[in-house]
Amino acid sequence: MNLVGRSAHTAPDSATKTSAVDSVLIGSAPSVQDPVDAHVGARLRHARLAAQVSQQELAHVLGVSAERIQRYECGAERVGAGRLYLACRRLNVPPTYFFEGYEGPAAGEDPALAGSGPIAEPEERSSRLAVDRLIDQIMQRIRNERSGA
């Protein structure tokens, strides 16, 4: 397997194929920390400590090194969806736990959406709002169950 552009902070247990474009984008030094990754990492640490799980134990469950868990927790490295799912199961938290309290960029400031035009048609927006309301209701029910209400 030809590995191109593997950054210096990437552990051997994360070997993946990358394109030449990725190697230019990734570079050899850590890039600017993504605020979502930092938030998810902080929540991972909080959940791990609350569950009284060591970095070594969580690393074993996720199939990575303890050093990688440290990088996840400080936001230096992004947690993949599969590993986030395994962390949820081991730490007994729902996937939404990792995003609770995150305040994303203000409307119109998200660079991922720059130049993309309207986000959705009105029917699609109303569907998304309905789904968001359901998620909020589910999260409230979970919070109430946890607090014993």
N, C-alpha and C positions, 0 to 999 in steps of 0.2 A: 504494500500500500504506500503510495507516494504522499507524504505529508508536506504540505507547502504552507508557509506562513504561520507556523505554530508559535505562539507568543511565549516569551520567557517565563511568564507566570502560569503557564498551563502545565499541569502535572501529566505524567505519562498515562495515567488511567483515563485520560480524556481524549485520547487520540482520535481525531476525526479528519476526514478529508475536507480540505478547503480549496477554494479556487485562487488563482493568482490575484484576482480583484480583492478577495477576502484578505489575503496576506498584506496587501497595500493598506487596506482599511484597518486591519488589526495592528499591524506593525509589531515591533519587538518590545515596546514598552506598554504598560497598561494605559488604556485610553481614559477619557473623562468618565467618571462614574455616573452611571444611569441612575436617576433618582428612584425609579421603580425597583431596580435591583437592590439599591441600598435599603429601601423600605422593606422589601420582602426578606432580605437578609437579617435585618433587625428583628423582624417578627419571627423569623426562624429561630434566632438565638433566644428570644423571649419564650417561645413555646418549648424549646428544648430545655431551658432552665426550669420552667414551670413543671415540666414532666420529669425533672430530675434525671435527664439522659445526658451522658457524657458525649463529647464530640467524637470520641472513638467509637462509641456504640452506635451513634447515628451514622457515622461514616460506614460502619460495617453494614448497616441496614440498607444504605443507599448505594453501596458498592463503590465507594470512593475513599480517598485518604482523609485523615483528620485535618490535614492542611487545607484540603479543598473545602471542608466544612467551614474552616476559619475564613476562607476567601468568600464563600457564600454569605457568611454572617456579616462581613464588613462591606459587602456589596461590590467587591472587586471582581466577582465572577457571577454570572447568571445561573440560577437553578433551573434545570430543564423540567418540563412538565411531568415526565415520568418520575423523576426523583422527588419533585414536589409532592406528587401523589403518595409516594412511599413515605415521605416525611409526615404527611397528614395522617396516614394510618398509624405510624409508630408514635406520633406525638398526640394522637387523638384530638385533632382539630380539623375543621372543614377547610377545603381549599380557599374559601373566601376569607378565612382568618388572616392569611398573609397579605391581603389587600385592604383590610379594615383600617380606616384612618388615613389612607393615602389620599391626598388631595393632588390630583393631576394638574397639568397646566391649564391655565384659564382658556376659555373659548377663543379659538383663533391662534393660540400660541403653540399648539402641538406641531412640531416640525414634521412628524410623520404624516400629518394631514395637509401640509402646506401645498397649495395648488391643486388640491383634489376636487375642488368644487363642492357642490352641496353633498352633504353626507348621506342623506337618505330622502326618499320620497315621503310625503305625508303619511301614507298608509304604513310604510315601514317604520317611521318614527313612532306612530301610535302603538305598533306592535312592540317595539323596543321599550317604550315607556311602560307598557303592560308587563313585560318581562321584568323590567327593573323594579316595578312595584311588588311583583311576586317575590323577587329575591329579597327585597327589603322586609317583606312580611316573614319570610323564612328565617332571615337573620334575626329579626326581633323575637321570633318564637324560640330560636336557639338560645338567645341571650336570656330570655325569661326562664327557660328550662335550667340553664346553668345557675341562675340566681335563685332558683327555687320558687319563683313566683307562679 
